[in-house]
Structure formats: C-alpha cells, structure tokens
Amino acid sequence: MDTYRLNLSWSELDALKAAMNITISNLDKYHDMLNEKLDTSLTPELYAQYLGYLDNISRDKANMRSILSKAELSHE
C-alpha cells in the first residue's frame, strides 16, 4: 500500500473529515438499500451482483474509516 503525506491546515483537515463522514454516511445508506433489495425476489444473477456491491461498499467504508482515523491522528 502506498503512503501519502498531506500537509493540511486545520480548516482543510476539518473539511476533509466532514466530506469523509458524509461519504461514509452515504455508503451506510446504500448498504441498507441493497440489504433491503436482497430481501426481495431476485434472479440468482442479480442477487450475486448485489452481494458484490455490498462487498465493495463494506470495503470502501473500512478504507474511508481507516483514512479518517489516520487523518485525525496526524494532527494530534
């Protein structure tokens, strides 16, 4: 994994954290929406596709939370 160092001001860091929190919240909404879809009658292909989307969303949320945690630690 590549490591990047950003020299952000406090206001830039706050803006980044706010944007990431909004993104994580949106990913949570998409995750919930897809879970609801999985409870409906779907073809096996569509069911597998939605499971793949859920995996991607879970991965992306974990990555965003990791980045957010590192951003918070970098200014402490």
Backbone torsions as a table, in degrees:
resi	resn	phi	psi	omega
1	MET	NA	137.2	178.5
2	ASP	-78.5	148.9	176.7
3	THR	-115.8	131.7	179.3
4	TYR	-122.2	143.5	177.8
5	ARG	-115.8	122.1	178.4
6	LEU	-109.0	132.5	175.1
7	ASN	-99.1	93.0	-176.4
8	LEU	-107.9	145.9	172.2
9	SER	-74.4	168.7	178.6
10	TRP	-60.2	-40.3	-179.6
11	SER	-68.9	-37.1	176.6
12	GLU	-66.9	-40.1	177.4
13	LEU	-63.7	-42.7	177.8
14	ASP	-61.6	-41.0	178.7
15	ALA	-65.3	-41.1	178.2
16	LEU	-63.2	-45.5	-179.8
17	LYS	-63.2	-40.2	178.8
18	ALA	-63.6	-44.1	179.3
19	ALA	-63.5	-40.0	-179.6
20	MET	-68.9	-38.2	177.7
21	ASN	-64.8	-38.2	176.2
22	ILE	-64.5	-43.3	179.4
23	THR	-62.4	-44.2	178.4
24	ILE	-62.2	-41.4	178.0
25	SER	-62.2	-42.4	178.0
26	ASN	-65.0	-40.0	177.4
27	LEU	-63.1	-37.6	175.6
28	ASP	-60.8	-41.5	178.9
29	LYS	-64.4	-43.2	178.7
30	TYR	-64.3	-38.9	178.7
31	HIS	-61.2	-46.8	179.0
32	ASP	-62.5	-41.4	-179.9
33	MET	-62.6	-43.7	179.8
34	LEU	-67.7	-37.4	176.2
35	ASN	-60.2	-40.1	176.8
36	GLU	-63.6	-40.9	178.7
37	LYS	-61.7	-35.9	-179.1
38	LEU	-66.6	-20.7	178.5
39	ASP	-83.6	-2.0	178.9
40	THR	-98.5	175.7	179.0
41	SER	-78.8	114.6	-178.8
42	LEU	-128.5	154.8	172.3
43	THR	-69.5	156.2	177.9
44	PRO	-57.2	-36.6	-179.9
45	GLU	-66.0	-44.4	179.8
46	LEU	-67.8	-37.9	177.6
47	TYR	-61.0	-45.4	179.1
48	ALA	-64.2	-38.7	178.8
49	GLN	-63.4	-44.6	179.4
50	TYR	-65.5	-36.7	176.0
51	LEU	-62.8	-38.7	176.0
52	GLY	-63.0	-41.7	176.7
53	TYR	-61.6	-42.0	179.1
54	LEU	-61.7	-41.5	177.0
55	ASP	-60.3	-44.1	179.8
56	ASN	-63.3	-42.8	179.8
57	ILE	-63.8	-43.9	178.8
58	SER	-61.7	-42.3	178.5
59	ARG	-63.7	-45.5	-178.9
60	ASP	-64.1	-41.0	177.7
61	LYS	-61.9	-43.6	179.5
62	ALA	-62.8	-42.1	178.2
63	ASN	-63.8	-43.7	179.6
64	MET	-63.8	-41.8	178.9
65	ARG	-65.4	-37.8	178.1
66	SER	-64.1	-46.1	179.1
67	ILE	-63.1	-42.8	180.0
68	LEU	-61.9	-42.9	178.2
69	SER	-62.0	-43.4	179.3
70	LYS	-67.0	-36.8	178.0
71	ALA	-64.6	-40.4	179.5
72	GLU	-66.7	-40.8	-179.5
73	LEU	-69.0	-28.9	-175.8
74	SER	-69.0	-19.9	-178.3
75	HIS	-109.7	11.1	178.7
76	GLU	-89.1	NA	NA
